[in-house]
Amino acid sequence: MLQAMNTGHDGSLSTGHANSCKDMLHRMETMVLMGMELPLAAIQAQIASGIDIMVHLGRLRDKSRRVLSIAELNGVKEGEIQLNPLYEFIESGIQEGKIIGHWEKRGELLNQEKLLAAGLENISANGK
């Protein structure tokens, strides 16, 4: 999967199972290490360059599935892949047995080059 994502062709999509975006990064590192002997720094660099955005879906206590967070990968620093949290689902209560909540913006998209190259406008804090 990582090799395919790093071939220079934009538009890859994959799924994985973990409890958060950060946990998924650690899980990917472990899976690569199980299959081949590469330095961790090389694995992290390949992950960080091959994946732009991670979307974490989870099952809530009411058994519903929701997108819980969206984060941007922003390179490797001091031996850790850097996550830039963009959005997080915040629970606000229960209505008719279902968990309700809202999206909270956590940060700005840092790397917009691919969006601009595709002809999309710059995304600012107000969503324009």
Helices and strands as residue ranges (DSSP letters): H 2-5, H 21-35, H 40-50, E 53-59, E 65-77, E 80-95, E 98-105, H 113-117
